[in-house]
Amino acid sequence: MKNLRTRTSVFALAGAAALASLPAAAQVDGAAGQQDSAAAGEGAIIVTAQRRAEAQVDVPISITNLSSAALETASIQQLADIGKVTPALRFDFAGGFFQPTIRGIGTAVTTSGGGGNVGIYIDGFYSPNPLAADFDLISVDSIQVLKGPQGTLFGRNTTGGAILVSTREPSTSANAFEGRVRYGRYNEARAEAIANYVVSDRVALGVEGQYRRGDGWQREIATGERVGDYENWSFRLSMMAELSDSVELLVRYKHGETDDPSTMLAASLDTSDFGLGAPFGGLAGPYTTARNRIATGSVDEVFRSNSDVVQGTIRADIGFADLTSYSQYRSEKSDMSQDLDYSGADIFQLGLPNVNETWSQELLLTSKAGPRLQWTAGLFYFENTDTYLTYLDNAGNDWNSRVRLGGSSTTVKSYAAFLDATYEFTQQLFLTVGARYSKDKIVDAYWNHQLTAVEVPVPDISNDKLTPRVVLRYKPTDRTSIYASFTKGYKAAVLDVGGSCQIALTNYTCNDVRPEDINAYEVGFKYEERGLSFEAAAFYYDYKNLQVSIFRTGTAEIINAATSEIYGLEGSMRYEITPEFQLSAGASWVHARYKRFNEAPVYVRCAELGGAAAADCAANGVTFVVVPTTLENVTMQRTPEFTGFLGGRYETELAGGQVALSGNLFYSSRFFFGPSGIQFEQGDYATLALRAQWTAPDERFHVAAYGDNVTDSRFRTQAQYSSFGIGANWSKPATYGLEVGVRF
């Protein structure tokens, strides 16, 4: 309680500081400050990639900007779906862990204090938990995917980039309600509602909620019964209050619950480079490698989560600049139970509850539009306590049947200060210089002795990092930009309390998992004029000390891969051929290689080893082992060389209303799931989403037919590897259905 009171007091003081002694100036104009002169042009695309509102053509960062209409066109329902319209972006899951990768920079590390390489920000708030990062998109206005390191403006663990989600806010303009329901294949039912209520000319309330449920599409091979039924729901309450002509307050509370085992349901992996991945499958129980089937033991797989989020945003005009305060508390609890031998025998069912608690506070200052010097400055504090418990669930995953195996916990604290400034030398030449100083600490870390709850403390660690940014930008015209940039990013060090710390063979010594480090160089071109928006970029990354998760001694360890090199080309465009017909397209080529990977984990079947090694396999009851191998110039994990999409939307009048026909085609070349980058291949694949919608003349009613993956393309969505087996999850078959919506 003392810590709770202390943190609450700190947040209250931060808010009070923002409100104190403010001049009666003009009303605040948006969350991220004023837009520059170029953004004032009609039809300009506005983004907040530099923490202030600007025209996208003036921002020297590779950005995929997705409007609510673009999300609808591509049948995007959850955050992970945006990979279908974003070149060089992948979303992978390891069990219930949500792991984005941009241009080859991602992670498969799932451990206490680990985190991802792509920062996810929702309405300006950092969302660190990979077990709760994928969510349903209800009231989204736009999503911006920033590519390349964002270490200066967005901080730690953004070596790959950042994803910025902006949602609707309550408005004092008018009362409003919007709702829609949909029903589709596999009995998928979804309902959403958003309401805005005007209390006064300065206060408005917002309420939104969603419910989604459906049947699983896989069947258990022994019984033939369908498995994977799911049910998710959430609601959010918001209050917007104009406290004065210069101060605005937004307070939000969100609660969500998920019961969805789909990421837990894996068949055995069967690939040409390795073969059957279930070591006990043929020996002790039935198994399957079929894409629509699974083999499970007597205990069901589960993934359940429960989250509560409280956020407070204060925006204030303080005369010389705009001040924004972001205060956040997150409590997220989840429980997983997964069969890690992927067979019908009860060999090893892992239970993995997680408790995640986050406090964060950020103060952001942005300059006023007009002067030649535009700047952004800020202070950031972040604290996250991440606790894992591990259980043997062979007898059941209820709390009375579980057998305690161990667990681990860390508390991560991060402090940062940053400044980023752009100076206009002439109307055509601009220089941006920025830097962020960060100090990261891991404290109060421990791991649990096997089969007990006894906590073994681990010494604290800390590291400091300076992440600079330099950009030179030239504007041949008001609607054209050419830029060259250097940016630095890092992913913080990890205490391997969930892995090497617990291994007797290492004398319970933790691996020294150093911070990842990246130097990124990019040149780009942007154009926006007369219905055409186009941008292209070439990039080169020098990437060191990748944090890689491996299974080498019966437990997941984390090590550093030595060095990697990434370079490539990328382009995207949006073109309004006529007011009724728009096209969008994007493509990326990424050459990503481990330059040298010492002790890379290569999975080898015991039958190929022979001699004493094969005898050891037999003694331990396994059919494969991990052989540490030095690799040079091999492909990086989870990185297709080519990705691209093509989308279109056509509108015309029908029966007095408006018909909109839209579709999106996505393509990915082959890649490898294995951490060494040479195993567990997924071949190239393509998916197609289609939608047809009729909207009434008064725009208060619409009905739509939709289809996702209508070509029924089947591909692996993840490969899961442990000491007990190697499994594969498959893409969902074609889905289709109807949607009805109202608005007033």
N, C-alpha and C positions, 0 to 999 in steps of 0.2 A: 504493500500500500504506500510505503514511503516513496518508492521509485515512481509509482503512478502519480502521486501528488507532485513530485519534483518535475516530471516531464510535462504534466498538465500546466504547471506554473510557467515553465519555459515557453510553451506554446502560447499561453495567455499573454505573457509579456511581449512576445513577438508581435502578436496581434495589436496589443495596446500601443506599441511603438509605431506601428503603421498608422494608427488613428490619431496619434498625438499631434497637436499644433499644426493642423493642415490648413492651408489657405483656401478660401472659397474660390476655387478656380472652376474651369470648365468641367463638364461631366466626363467621367472616365469613358474612354472609347475602346472597349474590348480588353480581353485578357492579356494580350501580349504587347500592348503599346500601339503606337501609331504606324500607319503604313507610309512608305516613302512616295515620292511624287510619281514614280513610274507605275505604282499600284493603282493610281487614281484613274487610269485609263479604263474605258468601258470594256468589260469582258475579261479583264486581267485575272489570272489565277493567283489567289492569295495563299501564302503558306506562312508557317511560323517556325521554320527550320532553324532560324538564328535567334529564337526566343522573342521575336517581335514580328508583327505582321508586315509582310513585304510581297511584292510581285515575285512569282516563282522564277521569272526570267532574270531577276536581279540577284538571286541567291546562288552562290558558287558551290553548290552541293548537288550530287545526283539525287533526285527526288522522284519517287512515284507517288503522285497525289491522286487519291481515290475519293470522288464525291459520292454522296448517297445514291445518285443515279447509276454511277459506275458499279457500285456494290450490288445494286439490284440487277443490273444487266448480266453480271457474272454469277448470279445465284449464290451470293456470298452470305452465309448465315452466322458463321463463327470467325473469330480472328484468324485461325489457321487457314481459312479458305482464301485469304488475300494472296497467297502464293500463286493462285491461278491467273492473276493479273499483274504480277510484279516480277519482272525478269531477275534472275540470279538470287531469288529468295526461296528457301525451302523451310518447311515446318516438319520436324520429326518428333516422334514420341518414343520415350524409353519407359515402358509401363505407363504411368500417368504423368510423366514429366514432359513438359512442353518445351521444345528446343528449336528455336529459329536459327537458320544459317543464312548469311548474306555474303555472296561472292566467296564462298569457301570458308568463311570465318564463322564457326559455331562450336558447339561442344556436345559431348555425350557424357559429361561428368554429372553424376547425380549423387550428391553428398551434402552433408550439413555444411552450410557456408559456401557452397560451390557457385551457384548462379550461372546465368547464361552469358553469351557474348553480345547479345542484342538487347539494348534497353527498351523496355515497354513502358510508355508513359500514357496515362489516361487522364485527360483534362489537366495536364501539367504535373501529375503525380506519378512517381516511379512505382512500378509494380514488380517486386523482385522475385516472387515465389513461382518457380517453374511448375508447381503442382496446381496453381490456380490462375495461370496466365491466359489460357484459352477460354473464351467466354462468348456468349451469344451477343450479337450486335443488334440492339434495339433502336435506340434514339441517336444513332451515329450521324453526325454531319459530314465528317471527312476522316480519312486516314492518310497520314503521310509516312512513307517509308524512306528514311534517310540512309544512304549507302556510304560505306566507308567509316572510319573511326570518328566518333563524336565525343572524344575525351575532353574537349575544352568546354563545350556548352552543356553537355549532358553527363559527363563524368565516367566513373568506374564502370567496368563491365559493358562498355559500348564499343569494343574493338571492331565488331562487324557493322554496327550502325545502330539506329534507333527507330522505333515504331511509335508514332504519335497519334493517339486516338482522341478525336474531339467529339463530344456529345452535345445535345441540345441543352440549353439552360432555360429556367423559367423566365417568362417575359411579362411585363406589365401592359403589353399592347392589347390583349384580348383573351377571354376565356377560350379554351380549345380542347378538343378531344380527338384522338386518332386511335383506331384499333383495327386489327386484322387477325384472321384465323386461317389456317391452312391444314389440309389433310392430304397425305400422300402414301406412297407404297410402304410396305411394312408397318402399316397402321401408325405412321408418324402423324401426330397431331401437335399443332403449335398455336398458341394464342398470345397476342401482345396487345398492350394498351398503354397509351401515353396521354396524360391530362395536364393542362395548364390552367391554374385558377388565379385570377387577379384579386388580391386582397384590397389593395389601394393603389394609388398612382405611384407608390414607391416599393410595394411589396407584392411578390408573386410566389405561388407554390407550384411545385411540379411533382407528379406521381407517375411512376411507370412500373410495369411488371410484365413478366413473361413466364409462360409454362410450356414445356416441351416434353413429350413422351413418345415412345415407339417400341416396336418389337425388334429383336435382334434378327440378323439375316443369316447367321451361322447355325449349324446343327451339330449336336454331339454324336459321334460315330456309334457309340454303344446303344443309345436309346433312340436316336433319330429326332429328339426333341430340339426345338429351336431355343437358342440361348442368346443372351446379350440384351434383354429388355432394359430400357433406360427411362429415367424420369428426372428432369431438371426444372428448377424454378428459381426466380429471383424477383425482388422489388427494390426500388430506389425512391427515397423521399428527398426533395430539394426545396430550399427556400432562398430566394433572391431578395435582398433588401438594399435599397439605396439609402444609406445612413445620412448622407448629406449630398450636396451637389458635387462633391469631389471624392466620396468614399462609397464603395459598393461591397457588400458581403454576400457570399454564396456558401451555404452550409448544406452538406449532403450526408445521407446515411443509406448504405446498401446492405442487404442481406441476400445471400444465395445458398442454395443447396443442390448438390449433384449426386445422382446415383446412376452411374454409367460404367459398366464393366468392359466396354468395347475394346479399350486399349490393353486390357489384361488377357484377352482371348487370342492366343497364338497357337498356330499349328507348328509342327516341326519344320525347320528350314531344310530345303532340299535344293542345292545349287550345284552346278557342274564343277565349281572350283573346290568344293569341300565334301558334298554328299550329305547324308542324313545327319541332322544336328541333334537328335534325341539319343543320348548315349544309353539310356535305359529302355528306350522304346521297344526294341525287338526282344529284349531280354526279360523284362518284368511287367510289361503291360502293352496294350494296344497304342498305336500312334497313327498319325495321318500327316501328309504334306499337302492335302487338298486345300484349295483357297476358300471353300465354303464350309469346311468342317474343322472341328477341333476334337481332341481327346483329352478328357479331364478325369481326375480322380473323384473321390467321394465328396470333396469340398468345393463349393462354388468360388469362382473368381469374383472379386468385388473391387470397385473404386467408388468411394463416397467422400464428399467434401462438404464443409460448412464454413461459410465466411461472413464476416462482419467488417464493414469499412466505414470509417467516419472521416470526412474531409471538410476543411474550412479554407476558403479562398477569400482574401481581402485584396481589393484593387483600389489604389488611391492615386490621385493626381497631386503630387507634392510640388508642383510649380516647375522646377527645372527638369523633372523626370517623372516617369510613372513607376509606382512601386506595387509589386504583387507579392503577397505572402501566401505560401502553400503549407498548410499543416495537415498531417495525416496520421491516422492510427488504423492498422489492419490486424485482424485476428483471423487466421485461416487454419482450419483443422481438416485433416484428410486421413483416410484409412484405405490401404490397399491389401489385397490378398491374391497372390498369383502363383500358379503352378509352374515352377521353373524347370521341370524335366519334360514338360509338354507331352506327357503320355497319360494313359489311363491308370497308371499305378501311382499310389500315394508315396512317391519318393521324397519330394521336397516341395512343400507349399509354404511360401514366404509371406508372413504378415508384416506390414510396414506402415504403422500409423505415424503421422507427422503433425507436429504443432509448430506453427509459424506465427511470430508476432513482430510487427514492424511499426516503428515510429520514424517519422521524417518531418523535417522543417526546412523550407527554402525561402529565402528572401531574394527577390529579383528586381533590379532597377534597369529601366530601359529609357534611352534618351528620347526627346521629343523629335518629331519629324521636322525637317527644314535645314538645320545646320549641316555643314560639310562633314562634320564628325558625328557619326552615329555609333552608339556604343551600348553594350549590355554588360552588367556586372551583377554578381550574386554571391551569396553564402549558402552553404548546404550542409545539413546534418542528417545522418541516416543511422538507424540502429535496427538490427534484425537478429532475433533469436530463433534459431532453427533446430528443433529437436526431433530426432528419429528414434523410434523404438522398433526392435526386430523380434519377431516371434516365429516359431514353428507352428504352422497352421494345419498340419496333417490330420489332426483330430477334429478340426473345425475352426472357423474364424470368429466365433463368438468369444467373449472375454473369459468365459469359464473353461473353454477348451484349449486355449492357446498356451504354448510353452515358451517362456521368455528365453530368447537367444542373446540379446544384448541391446546395443543402441549407441547413440552418440549425440552430441549437442555442441553448438558454437554460438557465440554472440559476436556479430560483426558490427563495428562502429566505424563510421566514415565522416571525416570533416573536410570541407573543401571551400576554396575561394576562387573565383574566376572573373576574368575581364576580357571582353572581346570587342574590338573597335574597328570601324571602317572609315577611312578618310577619303574624301572625294578631291583628288588633285585637280582634275578638270571634269567636265561633264561626261568624259569618256573613260577616264582612268581612275581606278579605285584600288586602294591597298587595305587589306584586312589583316590585323595582327591580334592574336589572342593567346591566353595561357590559363591553365587551371592548376592550382596546387592542391594536392589531396594527401591526406594522411589516413591510412586504413589500419585498423586494429582488429585482431581476433582475441577475445578474452573469454574467460570462464568456460573454456572448452574441456570436454571430457569424453571418454568412451566407457562403455559398460563391460565388465567381465562377462565372458560367455556364460549363459545359463543363469545369470544373476542380474540384479539391478545395481550392483556396486559400481560407483562412479570412480574412474581413474582420471585425475586431472592431467591436463597437458599444458605446458608453459605457453604464455601469451606470445603472440608475434605481432609485428607492426611493420609497415613499409610506407615510404613517402614517394610521391611521384609528381613530376611536372609534365603536363601534356600541352605543348604549344600548337599553334595553328598559324599559318601564313598563307595568304591568298592574294594574287594579283589578278585583277579583273579589268577587261577592256570592253567598252560598249561602242561598236561601230554605229549603231542606231539606238533609238529609245527602246526598241523591242528585240534587241540582239545582245547577247553577252558571250564573251570568250574568257575563260579563266584558267589559271594554273594554281594548284594548291599543294601544300604540304601539311599533313596532320599527323598527330601522334595519338595513339590510344593504348590502353592497358587493361588487362583483366587481373584483379587482385589475387594475391597469393592465397593458397588453400591449405588448411590444416587437415590432413587426411585421417581424421578421427574415425571415419566409417570404414577405413580400409587397412592400410599398412600399419597403423598404430596398434591394431588388434591381432597381428600375426606373430605367432610364437617364433617362427623361423627368422624373423627380423629382430628378435629380442624386444618386441613391442616398441620399435622405434619408428617414428613417423617419417615418411618420405619428405624430402625437402622440395615441396611443390612451389616453384618460384612463380612470380607474376608473369603473365603473358605480356608481350611487348610487340607493338607494330608501328612501323614507319610507312606512311601511305602517301603516294604521289598521284595526282590526278590532273588531267587537262580535259576541259569540257567546253561544249558549245550549246547555247540555248537560243531559241527563236520563238516568238509568239506574236502573231499578226494575222488579221483577216480570217479568223476561224481555224488557224493552224497553230498548234503548239508542238514544238519539237525540241528534244535535247539528246545529246550524245556525249559519251565520255570514254577516255582511255585511262587505265589505272595500273599502278604497280605497287605491290605490297611486299615489304620485307618483314616477315612474321617469325618471331622467336618464342621458344619455350611454351609451345602449345600444351595445354593441360589435357591429358588423355586418360580415359578410364579403361582398365584392363582387368581380366580375371586370370591371375597367374598362380596363386597359391591357395585357391579355394575361396578367396575373398576378393572383392573388387578393390583394386588399388588405383591410385592416381599418380601418374608420372609426367615428366615433361618431355615432349618430342622436341628435338634440338632446334631445327630451323626449317622454315618453309618459304616458298616463293609463289606469289600469286600475281598474275597480270591478265588483262583482258580488255574487251570492248563492249560497250553497251549503248543502246539507243531506244527511244520510245517517242511516239507521236500520237496526237489526237487531232483529227481533222473534221471540221464541219463542212461536208461537201455541199449540203443545202441545209436550211433551218430544220428540215425534217429528217435528214440522214447524216449520222455521225459515225466515223470509224476511229478505232484506237488500236494501236499495235505496239509491241515492244519485243526486244530480243537481246540476249546477252551471250557472250563467249567468254568463258573463264578457264584459264590455264592455271591450275592449282596443283602444286607438287610439294611433297616432303623432300627437301634437298638432302637431308640426312636425318634418319630416325634410328637412333641407337636403341637396342633392345625392344624393337617394335613387336607387338604381340601377334604372332602368326599361329593360327589354330591348325593343328595337325592330327590326323586320325592315328590312333595308337597302332593300328595294323600296318601303317607305313613306317613305323619306327623300328620294330623288331627288337630282339635281344632283351637286355635288362629293362629298357624303357617300356617295352610292351608288357613285361611281367609286372612292372610297377603299376601300369594302368589297370591290369587285371586285379592286382591286390587292392587298389583303391576303388574298383568297381566303375570305372569310367571308360569311355571309348575315344576320347580325344584329350589332348593337352595343349597348353600354350607354350610355344617355343620362342624365346626372345631372339630376334633376328635383326641385324643391321640392314636397313633399307636405304637406297639412294634413288632420288628422282622417280618416285612413285606417286600415283594420284592420291589426293587428300580425301579423307572420309566425307561422305554425303555431299559431294560436289559434282553435279552434272556439268559437262563442258558447255552444252548448249541448252538454253531455256528460252521460250518465247510464247507470245500469245497474240491473238487477233480477235478483236471484238467489234460489234456493230449494233447500231440502234436505228430503227426506222419508225417514224410516226406519221399517221394519216388520220383523217376524219372518217368516222363510221357511226351511223345511226345517231347523229348529233353529238356523239362523244369522240374520244380520241383513242386510237389503237396504237400501241407501241409494241413492236417486234424487236427482240434483241437476242444476241447470242455471243458466246465467248469460247474460243478454242485455245487450249493450252497444250504445250509440248515440252517434254523433258528428255534429254538424251540419257544414256546409261550412266550409272555411278555405282559406288561401292559403300555398303553400310559398315563394313569392318573397320575397326580403329586403325589398322595398318594401311588401309586404303587399297588393298589388293584382294580382298575377300568379300564374299556375300554380295554378289552383283545383282543389281536391278537393271533390267534392260530399258530401252527407251519406251515411252508411252505418251499417249495424248488423251485429253478429256474434253468433252463438249457440253456446255450448258446452254439451254434455250429457255426463252420466256416470251409469252404473248399476253398482253394486258389491255383491257378496255376500261377507260375511265369515263364516267358520266359527264355530261356537259357542265354541271356545276362543280365538278371535281370532288364531290362528297362521297362518291361510291366508286369502287373499282373491283373487277374480277379478273383473275389471271390464271393461266395454266403454265406450269413450269416443269423443267426436266433438268436433272444434273447427272453428269457422266452418262448421257443418253446413248453413247456408243458402247456402253458396258465394258469399258477398258478396265482390265484387272491387273494390278501391280502391287508389289509389297510396299507397305507404308512404314514398316520398321523391321529390323532384325534385332532380336534380343539374345544376348549371349551371357552365359554364366558358367560356373563349373558343373552344373547339372544338366545343361542342354542348350541348344541353340534353336530359337523359335522365330517364326515369321508371322506378322500381321498383314492382312490383305486389305485392299481398297474396297469400299462399299460398292455393291453392284449399282446398276442404273436405278435412279429414283425419279419419281414424277408425281404430280398432284395438282390440286386446285387451291387458290387463295382468294379470299374475299376481304375487302377492307372498307372502312367508313372513316369519314373525317368531317368534323363540324366545329 
